[in-house]
Amino acid sequence: MPDHLHLLTSGTDSRPLVRFVQHFKQLSGYAYKQATGANLWQTSFWDRVLRSDEDLVTTARYISGNPVRAGLVEQAEDYLFRGRGRCPTSSRRSVPAQGHS
């Protein structure tokens, strides 16, 4: 998305996530500022804990469909900056993106 980033990840402790986000924002923000002279990131980030497989699938579909809902592409697979990972369901099938909800 042109104005925000979604990242779907897993872990058991929030501290490594905080360190990862800080490091990612520092490196990418520095490179962006060197290239453009402008800041890239806000100082904070928003996170949400997913508690079930259903939440994971719903969230993955929402993220995949975001560029479609924003009118950037007609199909989620066409979005140049989308992740290449697949979100398994509890039965180990891939979750298709849903553009419109």
NORCORPE-V695351 format. One record per residue. N is the residue number from 0. RES is the residue in one letter. PSI is psi in radians with two decimals (* if undefined). OMEGA is omega in whole degrees, -180 to 180 (none if undefined). D_FIRST is the distance of its C-alpha to the first C-alpha in Angstrom with 1 decimal. Layout:
BEGIN
n=N res=RES psi=PSI omega=OMEGA d_first=D_FIRST
n=N res=RES psi=PSI omega=OMEGA d_first=D_FIRST
END
This chain:
BEGIN
n=0 res=M psi=2.54 omega=-177 d_first=0.0
n=1 res=P psi=-0.43 omega=-173 d_first=3.8
n=2 res=D psi=0.10 omega=177 d_first=5.6
n=3 res=H psi=2.96 omega=-177 d_first=5.6
n=4 res=L psi=2.36 omega=171 d_first=6.4
n=5 res=H psi=2.37 omega=177 d_first=8.4
n=6 res=L psi=2.12 omega=179 d_first=11.6
n=7 res=L psi=2.01 omega=-176 d_first=14.5
n=8 res=T psi=2.99 omega=179 d_first=17.7
n=9 res=S psi=2.79 omega=180 d_first=21.4
n=10 res=G psi=-3.14 omega=-179 d_first=24.3
n=11 res=T psi=-0.13 omega=-175 d_first=27.4
n=12 res=D psi=2.35 omega=-176 d_first=27.2
n=13 res=S psi=-0.37 omega=-178 d_first=24.6
n=14 res=R psi=-0.79 omega=177 d_first=26.0
n=15 res=P psi=-0.58 omega=178 d_first=24.7
n=16 res=L psi=-0.77 omega=180 d_first=21.1
n=17 res=V psi=-0.79 omega=179 d_first=21.6
n=18 res=R psi=-0.74 omega=178 d_first=22.9
n=19 res=F psi=-0.86 omega=-179 d_first=20.2
n=20 res=V psi=-0.76 omega=179 d_first=17.4
n=21 res=Q psi=-0.80 omega=-179 d_first=19.7
n=22 res=H psi=-0.80 omega=179 d_first=20.4
n=23 res=F psi=-0.83 omega=-179 d_first=16.8
n=24 res=K psi=-0.64 omega=180 d_first=15.9
n=25 res=Q psi=-0.86 omega=-178 d_first=19.2
n=26 res=L psi=-0.85 omega=-178 d_first=19.0
n=27 res=S psi=-0.63 omega=178 d_first=15.5
n=28 res=G psi=-0.67 omega=178 d_first=16.1
n=29 res=Y psi=-0.84 omega=180 d_first=19.5
n=30 res=A psi=-0.73 omega=180 d_first=18.5
n=31 res=Y psi=-0.78 omega=-179 d_first=15.9
n=32 res=K psi=-0.65 omega=177 d_first=18.7
n=33 res=Q psi=-0.66 omega=-177 d_first=21.2
n=34 res=A psi=-0.59 omega=-172 d_first=19.4
n=35 res=T psi=-0.36 omega=-175 d_first=18.3
n=36 res=G psi=0.04 omega=-177 d_first=20.5
n=37 res=A psi=2.72 omega=175 d_first=17.8
n=38 res=N psi=2.58 omega=-179 d_first=16.6
n=39 res=L psi=-0.71 omega=-169 d_first=13.2
n=40 res=W psi=2.66 omega=166 d_first=13.5
n=41 res=Q psi=2.88 omega=-176 d_first=15.3
n=42 res=T psi=-0.35 omega=-177 d_first=18.5
n=43 res=S psi=-3.14 omega=173 d_first=17.9
n=44 res=F psi=2.83 omega=-178 d_first=15.6
n=45 res=W psi=2.28 omega=178 d_first=15.9
n=46 res=D psi=2.81 omega=-180 d_first=17.1
n=47 res=R psi=2.35 omega=179 d_first=18.7
n=48 res=V psi=2.25 omega=176 d_first=21.5
n=49 res=L psi=2.35 omega=-172 d_first=21.7
n=50 res=R psi=-0.18 omega=-177 d_first=25.4
n=51 res=S psi=2.87 omega=176 d_first=25.8
n=52 res=D psi=-0.66 omega=-180 d_first=24.8
n=53 res=E psi=-0.74 omega=177 d_first=24.0
n=54 res=D psi=-0.70 omega=180 d_first=21.5
n=55 res=L psi=-0.82 omega=-180 d_first=19.9
n=56 res=V psi=-0.81 omega=179 d_first=19.8
n=57 res=T psi=-0.76 omega=-179 d_first=18.4
n=58 res=T psi=-0.74 omega=178 d_first=15.6
n=59 res=A psi=-0.72 omega=178 d_first=14.8
n=60 res=R psi=-0.71 omega=178 d_first=14.8
n=61 res=Y psi=-0.83 omega=-179 d_first=12.7
n=62 res=I psi=-0.81 omega=-179 d_first=9.9
n=63 res=S psi=-0.62 omega=-178 d_first=10.6
n=64 res=G psi=-0.15 omega=-176 d_first=10.8
n=65 res=N psi=-0.82 omega=179 d_first=7.7
n=66 res=P psi=-0.51 omega=177 d_first=6.4
n=67 res=V psi=-0.83 omega=179 d_first=10.1
n=68 res=R psi=-0.54 omega=179 d_first=10.8
n=69 res=A psi=-0.08 omega=179 d_first=8.4
n=70 res=G psi=0.31 omega=-179 d_first=10.6
n=71 res=L psi=-0.55 omega=179 d_first=8.4
n=72 res=V psi=2.87 omega=176 d_first=10.8
n=73 res=E psi=-0.53 omega=178 d_first=14.0
n=74 res=Q psi=2.48 omega=-177 d_first=14.0
n=75 res=A psi=-0.62 omega=-179 d_first=11.6
n=76 res=E psi=-0.34 omega=-179 d_first=13.6
n=77 res=D psi=-0.16 omega=-177 d_first=12.7
n=78 res=Y psi=2.09 omega=-174 d_first=9.1
n=79 res=L psi=-0.60 omega=-173 d_first=9.9
n=80 res=F psi=0.31 omega=-180 d_first=7.8
n=81 res=R psi=2.65 omega=178 d_first=8.8
n=82 res=G psi=2.82 omega=-180 d_first=11.7
n=83 res=R psi=-0.04 omega=179 d_first=15.1
n=84 res=G psi=2.84 omega=176 d_first=16.9
n=85 res=R psi=2.54 omega=180 d_first=18.5
n=86 res=C psi=1.93 omega=180 d_first=19.2
n=87 res=P psi=2.56 omega=170 d_first=22.9
n=88 res=T psi=3.11 omega=-180 d_first=24.7
n=89 res=S psi=-0.38 omega=178 d_first=27.9
n=90 res=S psi=0.15 omega=176 d_first=29.7
n=91 res=R psi=0.36 omega=173 d_first=27.7
n=92 res=R psi=2.69 omega=177 d_first=26.1
n=93 res=S psi=2.64 omega=-180 d_first=22.5
n=94 res=V psi=2.06 omega=178 d_first=20.2
n=95 res=P psi=2.61 omega=177 d_first=18.7
n=96 res=A psi=2.59 omega=175 d_first=15.3
n=97 res=Q psi=2.05 omega=-176 d_first=15.8
n=98 res=G psi=-0.72 omega=-176 d_first=13.7
n=99 res=H psi=2.33 omega=177 d_first=15.8
n=100 res=S psi=* omega=none d_first=17.6
END
